[in-house]
Amino acid sequence: MADNQLLERLEGLDGRFEEVSTLITDPAVIADQQRYVKLTKEYKDLEKILNATKRYRGVLDSIEESKAILLAENDEELRQMAKEELESATQALPKLEEEIKLLLIPSDPDDSKNCIVEIRGGTGGDEAALFAGDLFRMYQKYAEMKGWSLSVSSVSEGAAGGFKEIIFNLSGEGVYGIMKYESGVHRVQRVPVTETQGRVHTSAATVAVLPEAQEFEVEIHEGEIKWDTFRSSGAGGQNVNKVESGVRLRYNWKNPNTGQVEEILIECTETRDQPKNKERALARLRTFIYDREHQKYLDDIASKRKTMVSTGDRSAKIRTYNYPQGRITDHRINYTIYNLPAFVNGNIQECIDKLIVAENAEKLKASEL
């Protein structure tokens, strides 16, 4: 039978969809990029809900028709067909109801954005830097599987290999909505290459995943930016140490949460083209400020959840990589698998899928639909 509460929630969406459809073709709305992007997202979300609603109503109609046939019809063949149709529609109904309930819950507005990922070696010295390098290669291979574009913007190499810090951009469809689950402390347990007695050490690296801010989302007074240029260093090449392609920006930003003025320092040596490096440094500045201003929103989300799946908390230990046992454990959902070699080679989708399911379960519980 129809879920009356759910059907009531769906009333009026057709009218809003038509209204938004008209608005996104209005030249005045198109000129206001912030409003246009917001309405375009609403249009896509409403379209998904209405398509699911159409299928839902079709299943409800099928159930009613099948029941009517079984009450009124004596023909055994027709009755058998009606029974099969009723069984099929009844099985499909709960899944459709859950799909619609999830669609009715407002999604994170950042999920559709590209992202900036920062990996830093934590406790463990050289071994932590090597592990940070392993994490970068894991995400690099995962990005290749997803067809995403990856570009490194900043690197600080470890003395024994790997990275003390590496910052890179990921571009593609719904990148932040997937990668946000990787934000937190990653712990590794293994015998380091520098260990002579075969003892297992524990080291860690932190991963911060930030939604990439668009220009109109953050107000920056570019005239107040102080720029420096410097010669890039690297492994050879005619351009190295000859052309000042590296850029460094300094910007004084007033933190709206504390009222204090903070100096932001960003360097970019990603390309040999100084204007491109300036453009990418500006993009990182926008993202940094957006992330800091957006932190209150993330904190509010975290405070409303009983368990932590994707709250943006970068101090939480989220996963352990145990090499002697070939084991991966995600502590947020008590998920353990024994395919570590495949996992660190980029096969992380199954774990992310389970995190998404866990978060959706939280959303459904919190919405009380």
C-alpha positions as CSV (number, residue, x, y, z in Angstrom):
1,M,0.0,0.0,0.0
2,A,1.2,3.6,-0.7
3,D,3.3,5.3,2.0
4,N,1.0,8.3,2.4
5,Q,3.6,10.3,4.3
6,L,6.1,9.8,1.5
7,L,3.5,10.8,-1.2
8,E,2.7,13.9,0.8
9,R,6.4,14.9,0.8
10,L,6.4,14.5,-3.0
11,E,3.5,16.8,-3.6
12,G,4.3,20.2,-5.2
13,L,7.7,19.1,-6.6
14,D,6.3,19.2,-10.2
15,G,5.5,22.8,-9.8
16,R,8.9,23.7,-8.4
17,F,10.6,21.8,-11.2
18,E,8.7,23.8,-13.8
19,E,9.6,27.0,-12.0
20,V,13.3,26.2,-11.8
21,S,13.3,25.1,-15.5
22,T,12.1,28.6,-16.4
23,L,14.5,30.4,-14.1
24,I,17.7,28.7,-15.5
25,T,16.8,30.1,-19.0
26,D,16.4,33.6,-17.7
27,P,19.3,35.9,-18.8
28,A,19.3,37.7,-15.5
29,V,19.7,34.5,-13.6
30,I,22.4,33.3,-16.0
31,A,24.3,36.5,-15.4
32,D,24.3,35.8,-11.6
33,Q,26.7,32.9,-11.6
34,Q,26.2,32.0,-7.9
35,R,22.4,31.8,-8.3
36,Y,22.6,30.1,-11.6
37,V,24.9,27.3,-10.3
38,K,22.6,26.8,-7.3
39,L,19.5,26.6,-9.4
40,T,21.1,24.2,-11.9
41,K,22.0,21.9,-9.1
42,E,18.4,22.1,-7.8
43,Y,17.1,21.3,-11.3
44,K,19.2,18.2,-11.5
45,D,18.2,17.0,-8.0
46,L,14.5,17.6,-8.7
47,E,14.8,15.7,-12.0
48,K,16.2,12.7,-10.2
49,I,13.4,12.8,-7.6
50,L,10.6,13.2,-10.2
51,N,12.0,10.3,-12.3
52,A,12.1,8.1,-9.2
53,T,8.6,9.3,-8.2
54,K,7.2,8.3,-11.7
55,R,8.6,4.8,-11.2
56,Y,7.2,4.7,-7.7
57,R,3.7,5.6,-8.7
58,G,3.9,3.1,-11.5
59,V,4.8,0.3,-9.1
60,L,1.9,1.4,-6.7
61,D,-0.5,1.4,-9.7
62,S,0.7,-2.1,-10.7
63,I,0.1,-3.4,-7.2
64,E,-3.5,-2.0,-7.2
65,E,-4.3,-3.4,-10.7
66,S,-2.9,-6.8,-9.8
67,K,-5.0,-7.0,-6.6
68,A,-8.1,-5.9,-8.6
69,I,-7.5,-8.7,-11.1
70,L,-7.1,-11.3,-8.4
71,L,-10.4,-10.2,-6.8
72,A,-12.5,-10.1,-10.0
73,E,-10.9,-12.5,-12.5
74,N,-11.6,-16.3,-12.7
75,D,-9.3,-17.0,-15.6
76,E,-6.3,-19.0,-14.1
77,E,-3.8,-17.7,-16.7
78,L,-4.7,-14.1,-16.0
79,R,-4.7,-14.7,-12.2
80,Q,-1.2,-16.3,-12.5
81,M,0.1,-13.3,-14.4
82,A,-1.4,-10.9,-11.8
83,K,0.2,-12.9,-9.0
84,E,3.6,-12.7,-10.6
85,E,3.2,-9.0,-11.3
86,L,2.1,-8.3,-7.7
87,E,5.0,-10.2,-6.3
88,S,7.5,-8.4,-8.5
89,A,6.0,-4.9,-7.7
90,T,5.8,-5.7,-4.0
91,Q,9.5,-6.6,-3.9
92,A,10.5,-3.4,-5.8
93,L,8.5,-1.1,-3.6
94,P,10.8,-0.9,-0.5
95,K,13.9,-0.2,-2.6
96,L,12.1,2.6,-4.5
97,E,10.9,4.1,-1.2
98,E,14.4,4.1,0.2
99,E,15.8,5.7,-3.0
100,I,13.2,8.5,-2.9
101,K,13.8,9.1,0.8
102,L,17.5,9.5,0.2
103,L,16.9,11.9,-2.7
104,L,14.6,14.0,-0.5
105,I,17.5,14.5,2.0
106,P,19.5,17.6,0.8
107,S,22.9,16.5,-0.5
108,D,26.1,18.1,0.5
109,P,26.4,21.1,-1.9
110,D,30.1,20.4,-2.2
111,D,29.8,16.8,-3.4
112,S,29.8,17.7,-7.1
113,K,33.0,19.8,-6.9
114,N,36.5,19.0,-7.8
115,C,38.9,18.7,-4.8
116,I,42.3,19.4,-3.5
117,V,44.1,16.6,-1.6
118,E,46.8,17.2,0.9
119,I,48.9,14.3,2.2
120,R,51.4,14.8,5.0
121,G,53.7,12.3,6.7
122,G,52.9,12.2,10.4
123,T,54.5,10.3,13.2
124,G,57.2,7.9,12.1
125,G,59.9,10.0,10.4
126,D,61.2,8.6,7.1
127,E,58.7,5.7,7.3
128,A,55.8,8.1,7.5
129,A,57.1,10.0,4.4
130,L,57.4,6.6,2.5
131,F,53.8,5.8,3.6
132,A,52.6,9.2,2.4
133,G,54.2,8.3,-1.0
134,D,52.3,5.0,-1.0
135,L,49.0,6.8,-0.3
136,F,49.6,9.3,-3.1
137,R,50.3,6.4,-5.6
138,M,47.1,4.7,-4.3
139,Y,45.0,7.7,-5.1
140,Q,46.9,8.3,-8.4
141,K,45.9,4.8,-9.5
142,Y,42.3,5.2,-8.2
143,A,42.0,8.4,-10.2
144,E,43.2,6.6,-13.3
145,M,40.5,4.0,-12.8
146,K,37.8,6.7,-12.4
147,G,39.0,8.7,-15.4
148,W,39.8,11.7,-13.3
149,S,42.5,14.3,-14.0
150,L,45.3,14.7,-11.4
151,S,47.8,17.5,-11.2
152,V,50.4,18.0,-8.4
153,S,50.7,21.6,-7.2
154,S,53.2,21.2,-4.3
155,V,55.8,18.6,-3.2
156,S,58.2,18.3,-0.4
157,E,60.1,15.0,-0.7
158,G,61.2,12.8,2.2
159,A,64.9,12.2,2.9
160,A,64.6,8.4,2.3
161,G,61.9,8.7,-0.4
162,G,58.1,9.4,-0.4
163,F,56.8,12.8,0.7
164,K,56.9,14.9,3.8
165,E,54.0,16.7,2.0
166,I,52.3,16.5,-1.3
167,I,49.3,18.5,-2.5
168,F,47.4,17.7,-5.7
169,N,44.1,18.6,-7.5
170,L,41.6,16.0,-8.7
171,S,39.1,17.0,-11.4
172,G,36.2,14.9,-12.6
173,E,32.5,14.1,-12.0
174,G,31.5,14.2,-8.3
175,V,35.1,14.0,-7.1
176,Y,34.7,15.6,-3.7
177,G,31.6,13.5,-2.9
178,I,33.7,10.4,-3.3
179,M,37.1,11.5,-2.0
180,K,35.8,13.2,1.2
181,Y,35.7,9.8,2.8
182,E,39.5,9.6,2.7
183,S,40.0,12.6,5.0
184,G,41.6,11.7,8.3
185,V,44.6,9.9,9.8
186,H,45.8,6.8,8.0
187,R,48.0,4.4,10.0
188,V,50.4,1.8,8.7
189,Q,51.9,-1.2,10.5
190,R,54.9,-2.8,8.7
191,V,58.6,-3.5,8.9
192,P,60.4,-0.3,7.6
193,V,63.1,-0.7,5.0
194,T,65.5,0.9,7.5
195,E,64.7,-1.7,10.2
196,T,67.5,-4.2,10.6
197,Q,65.9,-6.5,13.2
198,G,62.6,-7.2,11.4
199,R,60.4,-5.3,14.0
200,V,57.0,-4.0,12.9
201,H,56.7,-0.2,13.4
202,T,53.6,1.9,13.4
203,S,53.6,5.2,11.4
204,A,50.9,7.6,10.2
205,A,50.1,10.1,7.5
206,T,47.2,12.6,7.4
207,V,45.0,13.1,4.4
208,A,42.9,16.3,4.0
209,V,40.4,16.5,1.2
210,L,39.1,20.0,0.5
211,P,36.3,21.0,-1.9
212,E,37.7,23.3,-4.6
213,A,36.1,26.7,-4.3
214,Q,34.8,28.6,-7.3
215,E,35.7,32.2,-7.8
216,F,32.3,33.7,-6.9
217,E,32.2,31.7,-3.6
218,V,35.1,33.5,-2.0
219,E,35.9,37.2,-1.9
220,I,39.6,37.9,-2.4
221,H,41.1,41.4,-2.8
222,E,43.7,40.6,-5.3
223,G,45.3,44.0,-5.0
224,E,46.3,43.1,-1.5
225,I,48.2,39.9,-2.5
226,K,51.9,40.2,-2.2
227,W,53.6,38.1,-4.9
228,D,57.2,36.8,-5.0
229,T,58.8,34.8,-7.8
230,F,61.7,32.4,-7.4
231,R,63.6,29.8,-9.4
232,S,62.3,26.3,-9.3
233,S,64.6,23.5,-8.1
234,G,64.4,20.0,-9.4
235,A,66.1,17.1,-11.2
236,G,67.8,18.8,-14.1
237,G,66.3,20.4,-17.2
238,Q,67.3,23.6,-19.0
239,N,64.6,25.6,-17.1
240,V,65.7,24.7,-13.6
241,N,67.5,27.4,-11.7
242,K,67.4,29.8,-14.7
243,V,63.8,31.0,-15.0
244,E,61.8,32.4,-12.1
245,S,58.7,30.3,-12.8
246,G,57.9,29.5,-9.1
247,V,55.5,31.8,-7.4
248,R,54.8,32.6,-3.8
249,L,51.8,34.6,-2.5
250,R,51.2,36.2,0.8
251,Y,47.7,37.3,1.8
252,N,46.3,38.8,5.0
253,W,42.9,37.2,5.7
254,K,40.5,38.1,8.5
255,N,39.1,34.9,9.9
256,P,35.3,35.5,10.3
257,N,35.1,32.9,13.0
258,T,37.8,34.4,15.3
259,G,38.1,38.0,14.0
260,Q,41.9,37.5,13.9
261,V,44.0,38.4,10.8
262,E,46.1,35.5,9.6
263,E,48.8,35.6,6.9
264,I,48.3,32.9,4.3
265,L,51.5,31.7,2.5
266,I,51.1,29.6,-0.7
267,E,53.8,28.4,-3.1
268,C,53.3,26.9,-6.5
269,T,56.0,25.4,-8.8
270,E,53.8,23.0,-10.7
271,T,54.6,24.3,-14.2
272,R,57.3,26.2,-16.0
273,D,54.8,28.9,-16.9
274,Q,54.7,31.6,-14.3
275,P,51.1,32.9,-15.1
276,K,49.8,29.3,-14.8
277,N,51.5,28.9,-11.5
278,K,49.9,32.2,-10.3
279,E,46.5,31.0,-11.5
280,R,46.9,27.7,-9.5
281,A,48.2,29.5,-6.4
282,L,45.1,31.7,-6.5
283,A,42.9,28.6,-6.8
284,R,44.6,27.1,-3.8
285,L,44.1,30.4,-1.9
286,R,40.3,30.4,-2.7
287,T,40.0,26.8,-1.6
288,F,42.0,27.4,1.7
289,I,39.7,30.4,2.6
290,Y,36.5,28.6,1.6
291,D,37.5,25.5,3.6
292,R,38.2,27.6,6.7
293,E,35.0,29.6,6.4
294,H,33.1,26.4,5.7
295,Q,34.5,24.6,8.7
296,K,31.6,25.7,11.0
297,Y,29.2,24.0,8.5
298,L,31.3,20.8,8.7
299,D,31.4,21.0,12.5
300,D,27.6,21.3,12.6
301,I,27.2,18.2,10.5
302,A,29.7,16.3,12.8
303,S,27.8,17.3,15.9
304,K,24.5,15.9,14.5
305,R,25.9,12.5,13.7
306,K,26.3,9.7,16.2
307,T,29.1,8.1,14.2
308,M,31.8,9.7,12.0
309,V,31.8,8.7,8.4
310,S,32.6,11.8,6.4
311,T,32.6,14.7,8.8
312,G,35.8,16.4,7.6
313,D,37.6,15.7,10.9
314,R,41.2,15.4,9.9
315,S,42.5,14.3,13.3
316,A,40.4,11.1,13.5
317,K,42.2,7.8,12.9
318,I,40.1,6.3,10.0
319,R,42.1,3.4,8.6
320,T,44.9,0.9,9.4
321,Y,47.1,-0.7,6.8
322,N,48.6,-3.9,8.4
323,Y,51.2,-5.3,6.0
324,P,52.3,-8.5,8.0
325,Q,48.6,-9.6,7.9
326,G,47.8,-8.1,4.5
327,R,44.8,-6.4,6.3
328,I,43.0,-3.2,5.8
329,T,40.6,-2.0,8.6
330,D,38.4,1.0,8.3
331,H,37.6,2.0,11.9
332,R,34.6,4.2,11.1
333,I,32.5,1.2,10.0
334,N,34.5,-1.7,11.5
335,Y,35.2,-2.9,8.0
336,T,38.1,-5.4,7.5
337,I,39.4,-6.9,4.3
338,Y,42.5,-9.0,3.5
339,N,43.5,-7.7,0.1
340,L,46.0,-5.0,1.0
341,P,48.2,-5.3,-2.2
342,A,45.1,-4.7,-4.4
343,F,43.9,-1.9,-2.1
344,V,47.1,0.1,-2.2
345,N,47.1,-0.4,-5.9
346,G,44.0,1.8,-6.2
347,N,41.1,-0.8,-5.6
348,I,39.5,1.2,-2.9
349,Q,36.0,1.5,-4.4
350,E,34.4,-1.3,-2.3
351,C,35.4,0.4,0.9
352,I,34.1,3.8,-0.3
353,D,30.8,2.2,-1.3
354,K,30.4,0.7,2.2
355,L,31.1,4.1,3.7
356,I,28.5,5.7,1.5
357,V,25.9,3.0,2.5
358,A,26.7,3.7,6.2
359,E,26.4,7.5,5.7
360,N,23.1,7.0,3.9
361,A,21.8,4.9,6.8
362,E,22.6,7.7,9.1
363,K,20.9,10.2,6.9
364,L,17.7,8.1,6.8
365,K,17.7,7.7,10.5
366,A,18.2,11.4,11.2
367,S,15.5,12.4,8.7
368,E,12.9,10.2,10.3
369,L,11.2,9.6,6.9
